């Protein structure tokens, strides 16, 4: 990993930790696989920090540009699965 996560200076330390955790879970969905329920818990926390859809899209575009991973595809796939399923992107 040779990139940085998109972060906002106005976030608290706890919020930054939660956003970094969310993006690391997105990475894991591509690299190893992640439980659907763990992914959705991280996403729901991310949405508490970033409730604006436009801000979410902006952060996701920045993350995708740096990492090549697409958070939108991961979340869309996870919503179609059951809570016990493993999410593994190709």
C-alpha positions as CSV (number, residue, x, y, z in Angstrom):
1,X,0.0,0.0,0.0
2,X,1.6,3.2,-1.2
3,X,-1.3,5.6,-0.9
4,X,-3.1,7.6,1.8
5,X,-6.7,7.5,2.8
6,X,-9.0,10.4,2.1
7,X,-9.5,12.2,5.4
8,X,-11.1,15.4,6.6
9,X,-9.3,17.7,9.1
10,X,-12.5,18.5,10.9
11,X,-12.9,14.9,12.0
12,X,-12.1,13.8,15.6
13,X,-9.3,11.2,16.2
14,X,-12.0,8.5,16.7
15,X,-13.8,9.4,13.5
16,X,-10.5,9.2,11.6
17,X,-9.8,5.8,13.1
18,X,-13.3,4.6,12.0
19,X,-13.0,6.0,8.5
20,X,-9.5,4.4,8.1
21,X,-11.0,1.1,9.4
22,X,-13.8,1.4,6.8
23,X,-11.4,1.9,3.9
24,X,-9.1,-0.9,5.1
25,X,-12.2,-3.2,5.1
26,X,-12.9,-2.2,1.5
27,X,-9.3,-3.2,0.7
28,X,-9.8,-6.5,2.5
29,X,-12.9,-7.2,0.5
30,X,-10.7,-7.1,-2.6
31,X,-7.7,-8.8,-1.2
32,X,-8.9,-11.6,1.1
33,X,-12.6,-11.3,1.7
34,X,-14.6,-9.9,4.6
35,X,-17.8,-10.9,6.4
36,X,-20.8,-9.0,5.1
37,X,-21.9,-8.0,8.6
38,X,-18.4,-6.6,9.5
39,X,-18.4,-4.6,6.2
40,X,-21.9,-3.2,6.8
41,X,-21.1,-2.3,10.4
42,X,-18.1,-0.3,9.2
43,X,-20.1,1.3,6.4
44,X,-22.9,2.3,8.8
45,X,-20.3,3.9,11.1
46,X,-18.8,5.6,8.1
47,X,-22.2,7.0,7.1
48,X,-22.6,8.5,10.6
49,X,-19.4,10.4,10.1
50,X,-20.1,11.2,6.4
51,X,-23.9,11.5,6.1
52,X,-23.7,13.5,2.8
53,X,-24.0,11.4,-0.3
54,X,-22.0,13.9,-2.3
55,X,-19.2,13.9,0.3
56,X,-19.2,10.1,0.3
57,X,-18.9,10.0,-3.5
58,X,-16.0,12.5,-3.4
59,X,-14.1,10.6,-0.7
60,X,-14.8,7.3,-2.5
61,X,-13.5,8.7,-5.9
62,X,-10.3,9.9,-4.1
63,X,-9.9,6.5,-2.5
64,X,-10.5,4.7,-5.8
65,X,-8.0,7.0,-7.6
66,X,-5.3,6.2,-5.1
67,X,-6.0,2.5,-4.5
68,X,-7.9,1.2,-7.5
69,X,-10.6,-0.2,-5.2
70,X,-14.2,0.9,-5.7
71,X,-16.1,1.2,-2.4
72,X,-19.5,1.6,-4.2
73,X,-19.2,-1.8,-5.9
74,X,-18.3,-3.5,-2.6
75,X,-21.2,-2.0,-0.7
76,X,-23.6,-2.7,-3.5
77,X,-22.5,-6.3,-3.6
78,X,-22.7,-6.6,0.2
79,X,-26.3,-5.3,0.2
80,X,-27.2,-8.2,-2.1
81,X,-25.8,-10.8,0.3
82,X,-26.8,-12.3,3.7
83,X,-25.1,-11.3,7.0
84,X,-23.1,-14.5,7.3
85,X,-21.7,-14.4,3.7
86,X,-18.1,-13.5,2.8
87,X,-17.7,-10.6,0.4
88,X,-14.8,-11.2,-2.0
89,X,-14.4,-8.9,-4.9
90,X,-12.6,-9.7,-8.1
